Amino acid sequence: MIGSHVWVEDPDDAWLDGEVIEINGEEIKVKCTAKTVVAKTSNSYPKDPEFPECGVDDMTKLAYLHEPGVLQNLKCRYDANEIYTYTGGILIAINPFKRLPHLYDIQVMQKYKGAALGELSPHPFAVADSAYRQMINEGISQAILVSGESGAGKTESTKMLMRYLAYMGGRVSNAEERSVEQKVLESNPVLEAFGNAKTVRNNNSSRFGKFVEIQFDQRGRISGAAIRTYLLERSRVCQVSDPERNYHCFYMLCSARKEDVEKYKLGNPRTFHYLNQSNCIELDALNDSEEYIATRRAMDVVGISEEEQDAIFRVVAAILHLGNVEFSKGQETDASEPKNDKSRFHLKTAAELFMCDEKSLEESLCKRVFVTRDETITKALDPNAAALSRDALAKIVYSKLFDWLVEKINVAIGQDKESKFLIGVLDIYGFESFKTNSFEQFCINLTNEKLQQHFNQHVFKMEQEEYEREAIDWSYIEFVDNQDILDLIEKKPGGIIALLDEACMFPRSTHETFAQKLYQTFKDHKRFSKPKLSRTDFTIYHYAGDVTYQTELFLDKNKDYVVPEHQALLAASKCSFVSSLFPPLPEESSKSSKFSSIGSGFKLQLQSLLETLSSTEPHYVRCVKPNNALKPAIFENNNVLQQLRCGGVMEAIRISCAGFPSRKLFHEFIDRFVILAPEVRNKSGKKDDIAACKKILEKSNLTGYQIGKTKVFLRAGQMAELDGQRGEILGRSATKIQRRACTYMCRKKFVLLKSSATQIQAFCRGQMTRHLYEGMRREAASLKIQKYARRFLKRKAYNNLRFSAISIQASLRALSARNELRSRKRTVAATVIQTHCRRKLANLRYRRLKEAALIIQCAVRGSNAFGELVKLRMAAKETGALQDAKDKLEKQVKELTSSLQLEKKLRVGLFLITLLEVDEFITFPYILK
């Protein structure tokens, strides 16, 4: 209806609120603060006129549970520095991008200890306390799932949860011995150093999934812990896109103490290929030197010895040097060798750090050995294949190193195998969609699909429990599952992962053939499509949005194997640490040709994780990044809304809306809608409240609602309908009051206006007569003034015009005479110039011809004389009688030579005379002037 407050969609701010000013069938015109919007009725939502200024701490308390209502509530709370909000049992945490130490001190922990969920303001401590109390009281293991996109604050939220659990379940320990919970908390710097990196969206993004199992004894004390990791992004070791960074440990080591840098032969990070692929080397908020010291200190805490630390960083340095080894064509066909002395230096350094033979390392990179039934074949690799072999070695070494660190931390922390209960904290990457999405994003989004299915089932279960507590019939509520997406990806034998494994097992398979196989298999699948402008990409319609994947590196990244040459080389290392990373494979597994892949292994890890989560009672923390600039006090609606969709919050709301999204306690419902049935106003008591609510709903002619034990449950849209009826009654009442008030005010105003008008009319008539007489006098005077003024002005204008004409004529005549004189002078000057020019050119041509003739004559005479001299010399050899003739001829030659020199001097003289004449000719016009 006109005058209602609604929400309408906006491309810039997601949703805008305004007032309906016009209705045209299915379209409405809404006046917003900054502009007027025309929208369809189906795309608008009612706005709660009684929405509290600072929002509500649990969004299930909202009168209208829809997207704009949720967004408005989160923004109001964020502006008030309330960064935590509940949605039922789900905690939404918005990253403030600033320190709020007062929210996490020991006094806050004491306040939340034993408090029921929802009794105090939303907080991660409340979720952790609820999980701990439920574990103690019901004897059921718990799990807290922390998710969100990169930069949303997952790691910090996980730290807060673990701090509270350590506070609740910590045991008193000796001063010299660190407790289990301290080791768990202090293992974070080690894992962050080797598993975190800067991405486009976050400066400290975890590039692996982490599930921390905190084990408790019968008394609720922490007795052990274990850390499970999933899908480390190993390809980042060799490939970094701008403006991202590689793993922090590489930059920390390059900024380490001087003696460490010299020991590992490191230097500026920009000199290493694995680091200089991106221009981002340093971070403003991160001091790599200090982080290196903090990481070494954390390694001491978790029990990594000095020798092991030295071996760890030796391996990290070896990976950096390995990346600088370049290859060129060798002497044999399709062979390769280190490109130059620089590459050989890095190869030698890597071998020294790995403590293996340099020649063996070179051969393992440049050659490949194939074992057949009859013989062993050694094949040389071309430079590109050798570079791929180098990168494969770097990735597998780093992956093994990371797995060793996790295992070492688990051993140092200690696991309690007899523990009956555990609380697991899952810190895992959120849904990702970038401009380029490769195999890592595919696995990450598969994880989120699996967790979303688990999340949907849990939310649906919570809805069922709410309805059962209130004795509400919920049997007809539908539950939408995303199992079709999971089948598309992981179903055997026809899922995407199965087809990828099949493509990896065939040597001649490429990403093009893999993509064509996908197009043929899933051409009719509603969740799969082929982009029009690409031949190898594919798009999957995930629950959180469409993602287009590029298949170029899918096959390489899916292959999970260790090259036998690399295995043998590093297993034989003189360093016990390096050799322990590559233990000899069992004989049966080494002979087996069964293919294993990253995708299949990750699928099994997910299955194990889901089985663990299914055996626990889940709690959810959804972390949200309010802006992409990573700055405080900025709330971008579209960005937050997208994350709410990706995090499943909007799906939880959709599930709620499928049942009874609007719920009000009896007294709240009566206070708001008692105007619909005024006769129930004075009744009190629980039975009277139920009767009053029924009476109000009956008079409203609503159907489909249900009344529980403490609340009224309304279907989607019924709250808006009740508000509409309430608004109509309030409008009619306001109209009656306005009518009476307007009548009184208008009569009073009329009487006053009538009295005033009479007085004003009398005064105006006298004033008009006086003004008329004065005007007549002024008119007569003005006629005389105009007559004399016009005469004076006309005469003055005539005189000015006459004087101007005479002056212009004289000037034009003088100008014409001067122009004619100047023309005559130019004609005479031109004639004189032409005469001298022709004379000088003719004279110059004559002298040049004369000079040339003299030169030719001299040359001919000299040539003839030289011929005679030759003849005389020949004759003089035969007889001595001709000696005198020879002398005469030589004398003639000398004379001719001197004549030639004289002619040359004369030519130079003539040339100088010519130059002087030309110079005189050039300067002549200026002389005339």
Disulfide bonds with the S-S distance in Angstrom:
none
